[in-house]
Structures are given as structure tokens and as C-alpha cells.
Amino acid sequence: MKLGETRIHVESCESTQALLDPSMAEGTVAVADVQTAGRGRLGRTWEAPPHSAVLASVLLRPPPDRPLPQLALVAGVAVADALEELTGLSVQIKWPNDVMLRRTKVAGILAEVRDGAVVLGIGINVNQTREQLPERGGSLRTATGMEWDRDAVLDAVLDPLGIRYSQWREGGLDAVYDGLGARDFLRGRTVTVDGTSGVAELIDRALTRQDEATLSRVRAEVEELTSAFPLYQPKAAAGRVRRSA
């Protein structure tokens, strides 16, 4: 699918997420030079100096039988595809919606459901200096020592996003798992979910949930956490942990 044939560009807005409406054509892209109230997952803020980052949202209209929360991972795969092609460096995906370059977060994804459509927000740190970034944050500039054209970076992301989105529409998460499993940043690391700790094993593509609210339930040694993002399935403390989309 070709994305971005219709584009809305503004110098400043609260959030590019607010510039798109479900009535617009699928694939419409909104872009801003600066956001005054950019947001990420769980109500966190996303801040970047003017003209320093890719701040974009894409309107998608996925099939009703697909688990919409998976789109955050699908977009993460597409961003990783693009950044590896641009920089020549290995890129990883940190469950559920962060993209990592040289062990620092360079991009984040926000998927919001609206009347059957999904507004997919993508923020990529491009030309920020170390002093302009939060702790553990990175940018293409800090990773490569080069400044980048933000429009070119966005174009480089939209092409693989259209491809990965089409693959997911046809075949689900299995169809994009080649770009996900090997890039799993948390694999082998100790993680804690809602007080339960374990070693991250893999993103489990077999278990899917479409719940919008968070649901917790405990069965013997297994705790399942269902949310608008992929699941963790910790066993007991120090057990193996699967993350599912």
C-alpha cells in the first residue's frame, strides 16, 4: 500500500494525532515541525526542539478481524527497516513500541483507535544533540555523527510501512515476524511486569488480545496481562517471559 500520497503539513500543532480524522483517505499523513503537546504511550510526553525530529501520524483502516494493538509492532518493524537501510547500523525493537539504536531510544510509536480506523503516530529523533535528549534517549545524529534531512527520513519510513502494513493485513503478525523476532531488544533481559519478574524469552505471536482496557488475572504460576499493547506472560519469578502481540 502506498502511504503519504495525501499529506498535511503544519509548522506547529499540539499533536499530529489530532490532525487526522477517520473520514480522511487511508494512508493520509500529517506532519509537523514541532508539537506543543506531543504524547506517547500511557500519557507520557514526547518533546523535541523545532525542526529536529520526524513528527508524523498516518491514518490506517485495518480489517476488523486483525488485532489492532499489533500495529504498534508492525510500525516498529517498518521504522527499524528504514533506519537500518539509512544508517547501516543494527536496530532493535523494545516491546511494545520503542525503536532502539545503539542501545538508546530513537523512535516511538503510538496507535490510537478511532471509529474503526487507527491513527498511527511515529516520532523519530533525527538531529537532536546529546544535550537536547532525555536520559537514555538517542537520535540519528548522535548515533552516526551526521545531520539528516527529516523529509527524507520520513519518506524512507513510509515505504516499508506500506509494505509491512500490507503484509500484516494479509497474514497477520506471522507475516512480519522476520523483522521482529531477531530485533527483540528485551530477549534474555530480566523484566518486571506488575510485580512479577522473569527473563524475557520472546514476543509470542501465537497469543493475541484485542482488549482496550487492562485486564489482569492469575492462574497458578502464570499471570496474563492484557492491554491495548502486547502481552507479557511471566511464569514465576526468574521464569521465562513471553511477550505477545
C-alpha positions in Angstrom: 0.0 0.0 0.0 1.3 3.5 -0.9 1.2 5.8 2.1 1.6 9.6 2.1 0.1 10.5 -1.2 -2.1 12.9 0.7 -0.1 14.9 3.3 -1.0 17.6 5.8 1.9 19.7 6.9 1.8 22.3 9.6 4.6 24.3 11.3 3.2 23.7 14.8 0.4 21.8 16.4 -0.5 20.2 19.8 -0.1 16.7 18.3 -0.2 15.4 14.7 -2.6 12.7 16.1 -5.2 15.5 16.2 -4.8 16.5 12.6 -6.2 13.2 11.2 -9.9 12.2 11.1 -11.4 8.8 10.3 -13.3 10.3 7.3 -10.0 11.0 5.5 -8.5 8.7 2.9 -6.5 5.7 4.2 -2.8 6.5 4.1 -3.2 10.2 4.7 -0.1 11.5 6.6 0.1 14.5 8.9 3.5 16.1 9.7 4.5 18.9 12.0 7.8 20.8 12.6 7.1 21.0 16.3 4.4 19.7 18.7 3.4 21.6 21.7 1.7 18.7 23.4 3.2 15.6 21.8 2.3 12.4 23.6 3.4 8.8 23.8 2.2 5.6 25.4 0.5 5.8 28.8 0.1 9.6 28.6 3.8 10.2 28.6 5.0 13.4 26.8 7.1 13.4 23.6 9.2 16.5 23.3 11.6 17.7 20.6 13.0 21.1 19.6 11.5 22.6 16.5 12.8 21.1 13.2 14.8 18.4 14.9 12.6 15.3 14.6 10.2 13.4 12.4 6.7 14.0 14.0 4.1 12.3 11.9 0.8 10.4 12.0 -0.7 8.0 9.5 -4.3 7.1 9.1 -5.0 3.4 8.6 -8.2 1.4 8.2 -7.2 -2.2 9.0 -9.5 -5.2 8.6 -11.8 -5.7 11.7 -10.5 -9.2 12.3 -7.0 -8.1 12.9 -5.8 -7.3 16.5 -5.3 -3.5 16.2 -2.7 -3.3 19.0 -0.3 -5.2 16.8 0.0 -2.2 14.6 2.5 -0.6 17.1 4.8 -3.5 16.5 4.2 -3.5 12.7 5.2 0.2 12.6 8.2 -0.6 14.8 9.4 -3.2 12.3 9.0 -0.7 9.4 10.9 2.1 11.3 13.6 -0.4 12.0 13.8 -1.5 8.4 14.2 2.1 7.3 16.7 3.1 9.9 18.9 0.1 9.2 18.8 1.0 5.5 19.7 4.6 6.1 22.4 4.2 8.7 23.8 0.7 8.1 23.5 0.1 11.8 21.6 -2.7 13.6 18.3 -1.5 15.0 16.3 -3.2 17.7 12.6 -3.1 18.9 11.9 -2.7 22.6 8.5 -4.2 23.4 5.9 -2.8 23.0 6.6 0.4 20.9 10.2 1.7 21.1 12.9 1.6 18.5 16.4 1.4 19.7 19.7 2.4 18.0 23.0 1.8 19.8 21.0 0.9 22.9 19.3 4.3 23.0 15.6 5.1 22.1 15.4 6.9 18.8 11.8 6.4 18.0 8.4 5.7 19.5 5.0 4.5 18.2 1.5 5.5 19.3 -1.5 3.7 17.9 -5.0 5.2 18.7 -8.3 3.6 17.6 -11.0 5.9 16.2 -14.2 4.7 14.8 -12.7 1.6 13.2 -9.7 3.5 12.0 -6.2 3.7 13.5 -4.2 6.9 13.8 -0.6 5.7 14.0 1.8 8.3 15.5 5.5 8.0 14.7 8.2 10.1 16.4 11.8 9.8 15.4 14.7 11.7 16.9 16.7 12.9 14.0 19.0 15.9 14.6 18.9 16.4 18.3 22.3 16.8 20.1 23.1 14.9 23.2 22.2 17.9 25.3 18.7 18.1 23.8 17.8 14.5 24.5 16.4 12.9 27.7 18.4 10.3 29.6 18.7 7.1 27.6 17.5 8.9 24.5 19.3 9.0 21.2 19.0 10.4 17.7 20.3 9.6 14.3 22.7 12.4 14.7 24.2 11.1 18.0 24.3 7.6 16.6 26.0 8.5 13.3 27.7 11.9 13.8 25.7 13.2 10.8 22.8 15.6 10.3 19.8 14.2 8.3 17.1 15.5 6.1 13.9 14.9 8.1 11.7 14.7 5.0 14.0 12.1 3.5 13.8 10.1 6.8 10.0 10.2 6.7 9.9 9.1 3.1 12.3 6.2 3.9 9.9 5.1 6.7 6.6 5.4 4.7 7.8 2.9 2.0 8.5 0.0 4.3 5.5 0.9 6.5 3.2 0.5 3.5 4.8 -2.9 2.7 4.7 -4.2 6.3 1.2 -3.0 6.7 0.1 -4.8 3.6 1.8 -8.0 4.8 0.1 -7.7 8.2 -3.3 -7.2 6.6 -2.9 -10.4 4.6 -1.1 -12.6 7.0 -1.1 -11.1 10.5 1.9 -10.8 12.8 3.4 -14.0 11.3 3.9 -12.2 8.0 6.2 -9.5 9.6 7.8 -11.6 12.3 11.0 -11.9 10.2 11.6 -8.3 11.1 10.6 -8.6 14.7 11.9 -11.7 16.4 15.6 -11.1 15.7 15.4 -7.5 16.7 13.8 -8.2 20.2 15.7 -5.8 22.5 14.4 -7.4 25.7 15.2 -11.0 24.9 17.4 -12.5 27.6 16.9 -9.5 29.9 15.3 -9.5 33.3 11.9 -7.7 33.2 9.3 -7.0 35.8 5.6 -6.8 35.0 3.1 -5.8 37.7 5.4 -7.1 40.4 6.2 -10.4 38.6 9.8 -10.8 37.4 11.4 -13.1 34.8 13.7 -13.4 31.9 12.3 -12.2 28.6 12.1 -15.1 26.1 10.4 -13.9 23.0 7.5 -11.9 21.6 4.8 -14.6 21.4 3.0 -14.2 18.1 0.6 -17.0 18.9 -1.3 -15.2 21.7 -3.3 -12.2 20.7 -5.8 -9.9 22.5 -7.8 -7.0 21.3 -8.9 -5.7 24.7 -8.7 -2.0 25.1 -8.6 -1.9 28.8 -6.0 -3.6 31.0 -7.1 -7.0 32.5 -5.0 -9.0 35.0 -5.7 -12.4 36.1 -3.6 -15.0 37.9 -3.7 -18.7 37.2 -1.3 -20.9 39.3 2.2 -19.6 38.3 1.1 -17.7 35.2 -0.1 -14.1 35.1 -1.5 -12.8 31.9 -1.7 -9.1 31.3 -4.0 -7.9 28.6 -3.9 -4.4 27.4 -4.0 -2.3 24.2 -0.5 -3.4 23.7 1.2 -6.9 23.5 1.1 -9.2 26.5 3.7 -10.4 28.9 3.3 -13.9 30.1 5.6 -14.3 33.1 5.8 -17.7 34.8 7.2 -17.5 38.3 9.8 -15.1 39.4 13.0 -15.8 37.5 11.0 -17.8 35.0 10.9 -17.2 31.2 8.7 -14.3 30.0 6.9 -14.3 26.7 5.5 -11.0 25.2 2.7 -11.4 22.8 1.1 -9.1 20.4 
